[in-house]
Structure formats: C-alpha cells, structure tokens
C-alpha cells in the first residue's frame, strides 16, 4: 500500500479539531496527528537583505521557545495587527524589514512560499529578496522585541554562524539558503 495515499485518505476522513486557541497560534489534531497553526490563517514574510557592501542583514533576538538568543533573517507576521487583515505579503516584508533592521527596500522580489517544519506546524512564509536598501533608522523592532541588527559579510557567514552556535545561540533554519553554493556564485 502506498503510504502517501493512506495518509491522504486518513487526512480526508478525519476532521481538524482545535484543542486550544490563543491570539496567534492554535494547537490542533486531525486523526492521530498533532500540530500547531497560526490563528486566523496568518502567514509570515521573511526577508533576505544584502547590502551593497555584500553584507547579509540579520537579526538577533531572544526566543522564549528556545530559551536562548537566535540569529535569524528578518521576518514578521502578515496582517497580525487588528485591522491588518488583507495586508499583502510584500507590504508586510517591507514594513518588517524597516521595523526590525532600519532598512527600507526600494524593491522586493517574491521568491515563493515555503514551510519550515511541515510535520509539526502548518505555518508558511513567503521569502522576499530586498533590493536597493536605504538605511532610514536604527531598527530593533517594536518595544519588547529586543532585536539586535547584525551585518555579516556574506563570505564570512559560515564562520560567523559556527561561532554563534558554539556560543549557544540558536540558528534559524532559513539561513541554510545562504550557506548553499547557489548563493555564493560569483
């Protein structure tokens, strides 16, 4: 029997049940599967920003679920504020990049929708590449986020991440895309 077909059949036969719902996430079950989803269908925008000096713009933020700081690409929720329903992913990407890093993108390119942990979380994110960066503020996020803006020369990124990992930091899985030889083509 094809396992993919049997899981699909099980999925269709069992209703999704919300076990718990908060403001931003919900814990759900469908048959024997347990998973988490964003409330109200909220998605995220993630931004890949590289300065004209070939530095990757990253953020460092303490993440409560990890119990430690994490090095990440700038990101944020789309339409998460009350009245923000219907916000475009590209608009959220531009807003979040400026809020978190102090950079304004002159233009963005949509690189597609992705899922970072599809066996556990239904959340997706749209990845954007930011171009024509202009520094317009200090960044740091909104009050209480405690975001530190990092500028890492792209060629030094593997060593930088190794050092952060060795120091006990979490590393966002999306940084793998920058470690790929594809991104380092001359």
PEDAVEN-V490105 format. One record per pair of residues at least 12 apart in sequence whose ideal C-beta (glycine too) atoms are under 6 Angstrom apart, sorted by the first residue. I is the first residue (numbers start at 1). GAP is how many residues later the second one is. Records with the same first field share a line. If there is no record, write none. Layout:
I = GAP / GAP
This chain:
10 = 21
14 = 16 / 17
16 = 12 / 14
17 = 12
24 = 15
26 = 13
35 = 85 / 87
36 = 85
37 = 85
38 = 85
42 = 35 / 38
43 = 35 / 81
44 = 31 / 33 / 81
45 = 33 / 44 / 47 / 48 / 51 / 81
46 = 27 / 29 / 79 / 81 / 128
47 = 27 / 46 / 50 / 81 / 83
48 = 81
49 = 54 / 81 / 84
51 = 82
54 = 100
55 = 96 / 98
56 = 96 / 98 / 101
57 = 44
58 = 13 / 92
59 = 13 / 15 / 41 / 88
60 = 88 / 90
61 = 86
62 = 84
66 = 104
68 = 100 / 102
69 = 100
70 = 100
71 = 93 / 98 / 100
72 = 100
73 = 101
74 = 23 / 26 / 27
76 = 20
78 = 14
89 = 37
90 = 18
93 = 15 / 35
97 = 33
99 = 42
100 = 39 / 41 / 47
101 = 38 / 48
102 = 33 / 35 / 36 / 37
103 = 30 / 32
104 = 30 / 32
105 = 25
106 = 26
107 = 24 / 25
108 = 20 / 22
109 = 20
110 = 18
111 = 16 / 18
113 = 13
114 = 13
116 = 57
157 = 21
